[in-house]
Amino acid sequence: MSISQQRMNAPTWEEDLFLALHRMIHAVRIHKDNNELVQASLKQFKKVLSAREFEGDLAVLIFEERFFVEGEKIKFRKELVNLIQVLLDFFQRRGLGGLSFGPSAGNASEAEILSFFRWLVRSVEQDKPYAWLKEKLEDTDLSWVSIVQEVKSQRITPEDDLRERGRLIYMHALTSVKQMAEKISAQGHAGVRKAKRMVQGMVDIVTKDDGVLIGLSSIKDYDDYTYTHSVNVAVLSLCLGKRIGLSRVPLEHLGICGLLHDLGKVEVPLEVLTKAGALNAKEWEEIRKHPLISAKQILMLNASNDLKSKIFLAPFEHHIKNDMTGYPYTSAKQEVSLFGKILHIADVYDAMTSPRVYRPFAFSPDQTLSKMTEGSGSDYDPALLKIFIRMMGAYPVGTLLELDTGEMGVVMECPKDSFDSHPRVLLLEKDGHGGVKGGEAVELSERDSETGTCRRSIVRSLNAASYGIQPIEFLFN
């Protein structure tokens, strides 16, 4: 990665503070004061606070389930997706709407900072966490920090902002899949209620505007691939299911299948999942087991037998191709189920467009669709693949484009005519710090009034990951 790309990925000071806050909370929750991680987190927290001079109080606030530092919204970067949700849950369980640090916070003693974070963590054990924590601060006269009580704002509805609602549901779904996998690893079983609720929210959105979810599926998380991939497969499967006319209940079952299709990877050794080089025969055999394990794990969920009977088959089938090759091997002569065929298409598309540990680059969305077309009939159901390609468009939402004007842009919205190659694009411009920011939104179909030719034309698509760009950061902020 070039220096300019590294700068593009470099966090802002606001993000540094957010990360330092998360590290402190995480460290004191599980370690004693003299632990190396606690001490390192403490030094980093003080360093970040001291790095920025500010007059008056420095507020870290939550508004409509987003964090704001000094009024700047913490962006939806791949490195922060999970952390944002973790801290939202942490603060909301304590009835807190944020923290406020005074100008003297950078000079606070280590003992005072540790005491505050200990109380912050312990407050959840009290009947009234906010009141208890406020009393603690008043009794000890810690004037450099104060707490902000949570304000229950009216819940966002699809009519208010469908994209924002979709983003929140996506994040909650990501957390629920991760928690389910962790429970299965620790306890051998888990419930499906939260995942089901997330899918129901997705179905609400996809019935109104599937473009919202298609845009969210451009989220790619190299470090947390398995969970992000599971949500993306659910999203893409739901969108394809809607396009072929599935009703609400089957859509819900399909979405749950997508969320849980890789659940079996909890039993695959971590060193196999994260191996950078080629897998040997034994390791490949371990990987090939995960669809069968997924089906077994689903049958062990705390859910009704009726639900489990409808959602276990497709995860078992999601690596079986249309011609019945692939894995796991089955001697059955009947073809793959409809849900299995849908999951297979969604699974391959998201995998190919995502950086992987063994393949740090990713294919661009349009390149992926082109390659998948080569497998129509053998690898994929031809009718479903054709609908999927039309659904995604010539240049799917989230595609990074190079234009003949020398500009770069991210596809924001595809034309209603799926074969129209003139999408709506958000132009990217330099932010003055070695990175890029979102600029003007333009229609590539716009023509010059004198010549009648398009003002901008596409030169080629680019691999966003190669440029250190997370498309979703520009689409949903």
URZI-V663127 format. One record per pair of residues at least 4 apart in sequence whose C-alpha atoms are under 6 Angstrom apart, sorted by the first residue. I is the first residue (numbers start at 1). J is the second residue. D is the distance in Angstrom with one decimal. If there is no record, write none. Layout:
I/J/D + I/J/D
//
This chain:
4/434/5.6 + 5/467/5.7 + 5/468/5.3 + 7/434/5.4 + 7/435/5.9 + 8/434/5.9 + 8/435/3.8 + 9/468/6.0 + 11/15/5.6 + 14/69/5.8 + 20/45/5.1 + 23/27/5.9 + 23/41/5.9 + 24/41/5.4 + 27/31/5.9 + 27/38/5.2 + 37/41/6.0 + 46/106/5.5 + 49/106/5.2 + 50/106/4.9 + 57/101/5.4 + 57/102/4.5 + 58/100/5.4 + 58/101/5.0 + 59/69/5.9 + 59/70/5.6 + 59/99/6.0 + 59/100/4.3 + 60/68/5.7 + 60/69/4.6 + 60/98/5.4 + 60/99/5.2 + 61/67/5.7 + 61/68/5.2 + 61/97/5.9 + 61/98/4.2 + 62/66/5.4 + 62/67/4.7 + 62/97/5.3 + 62/98/5.8 + 67/73/5.9 + 67/74/5.6 + 68/72/5.1 + 68/73/4.3 + 68/74/5.8 + 76/473/5.2 + 77/473/5.7 + 78/221/5.5 + 80/84/5.9 + 88/92/6.0 + 91/96/5.1 + 92/96/5.7 + 94/124/5.4 + 94/129/5.3 + 95/130/5.9 + 95/150/5.2 + 96/148/5.9 + 96/149/4.7 + 96/150/4.4 + 97/148/5.2 + 97/149/5.0 + 97/150/3.7 + 98/148/5.0 + 99/146/6.0 + 99/147/4.6 + 99/148/5.6 + 100/145/5.7 + 100/146/5.2 + 101/105/5.9 + 101/144/5.7 + 101/145/4.5 + 102/144/4.6 + 102/145/5.9 + 104/144/5.6 + 105/144/4.9 + 119/123/5.8 + 123/129/4.7 + 124/129/5.5 + 137/141/5.8 + 137/142/5.5 + 158/162/4.1 + 163/212/5.8 + 169/173/6.0 + 173/198/5.6 + 176/195/5.9 + 180/190/5.9 + 183/187/5.5 + 183/190/5.8 + 184/188/4.3 + 184/189/4.6 + 184/190/5.7 + 189/301/5.7 + 190/301/5.5 + 190/302/5.9 + 191/301/5.7 + 191/302/4.6 + 199/255/5.8 + 206/210/4.2 + 210/239/5.8 + 215/397/5.3 + 217/232/4.9 + 218/398/5.6 + 219/472/5.8 + 220/354/5.9 + 221/225/5.3 + 225/229/5.7 + 230/259/4.9 + 231/259/5.4 + 233/237/5.9 + 233/258/5.3 + 233/346/5.2 + 233/347/5.6 + 234/255/4.8 + 234/258/3.9 + 234/259/5.3 + 236/346/5.7 + 237/241/5.9 + 237/342/6.0 + 237/346/5.9 + 238/255/5.7 + 241/246/5.6 + 242/246/5.5 + 257/261/5.6 + 257/311/5.4 + 261/315/4.3 + 263/294/4.9 + 264/290/4.5 + 264/293/4.5 + 264/294/3.8 + 265/290/5.4 + 271/275/5.7 + 276/357/5.3 + 276/358/4.3 + 277/358/5.7 + 279/283/5.5 + 279/284/5.7 + 290/294/5.9 + 291/315/6.0 + 291/316/4.6 + 292/316/5.3 + 295/312/4.9 + 295/316/5.4 + 298/312/5.9 + 299/308/5.9 + 308/312/5.9 + 314/318/6.0 + 314/339/5.5 + 314/340/4.2 + 317/340/5.2 + 318/340/5.2 + 318/343/5.5 + 318/344/4.6 + 319/326/5.8 + 319/327/5.5 + 320/324/5.7 + 320/325/5.8 + 320/326/4.6 + 320/327/5.3 + 321/325/5.4 + 321/326/5.6 + 321/379/4.7 + 322/378/5.5 + 322/379/5.0 + 322/380/5.0 + 322/381/5.7 + 323/378/5.2 + 336/340/6.0 + 343/347/5.8 + 352/363/5.9 + 353/362/5.0 + 353/363/5.0 + 353/364/5.9 + 354/362/5.1 + 355/360/4.8 + 355/361/5.0 + 355/362/4.8 + 356/360/5.3 + 363/367/6.0 + 363/368/5.9 + 364/463/5.2 + 366/395/5.6 + 375/379/4.9 + 376/380/5.1 + 376/382/5.0 + 377/381/5.5 + 377/382/5.1 + 390/418/5.2 + 392/396/4.9 + 393/418/4.8 + 394/421/5.7 + 397/411/5.0 + 397/412/5.5 + 397/413/5.8 + 398/410/5.7 + 398/411/5.2 + 398/471/5.3 + 399/410/5.6 + 399/411/5.3 + 400/409/5.8 + 400/410/4.6 + 400/461/5.8 + 400/462/5.3 + 400/464/5.8 + 401/408/5.6 + 401/409/5.3 + 401/461/4.5 + 401/462/5.7 + 402/408/4.7 + 402/459/5.5 + 402/460/5.5 + 403/407/5.4 + 403/457/5.6 + 403/458/4.6 + 403/459/5.2 + 404/457/5.6 + 404/459/5.7 + 408/427/5.9 + 408/428/5.7 + 409/425/5.7 + 409/426/5.2 + 409/427/4.1 + 409/428/5.3 + 410/425/5.4 + 410/426/5.2 + 411/424/6.0 + 411/425/4.4 + 412/424/5.5 + 412/425/5.2 + 413/423/5.9 + 413/424/5.1 + 414/423/4.8 + 415/423/5.5 + 422/444/4.9 + 422/445/5.1 + 423/444/5.9 + 424/442/5.8 + 424/443/4.5 + 425/441/5.6 + 425/442/5.4 + 426/440/5.9 + 426/441/4.3 + 427/439/5.2 + 427/440/5.5 + 428/437/5.6 + 428/438/4.8 + 428/439/5.4 + 429/436/5.3 + 429/437/5.5 + 429/439/6.0 + 430/435/5.8 + 430/436/4.3 + 431/435/5.6 + 431/436/4.9 + 431/437/5.5 + 438/474/5.9 + 444/456/5.8 + 446/454/5.7 + 447/452/5.5 + 447/453/5.2 + 447/454/4.1 + 447/455/5.3 + 448/452/5.1 + 448/453/5.6 + 448/455/5.7 + 464/469/5.1 + 465/469/5.6
//
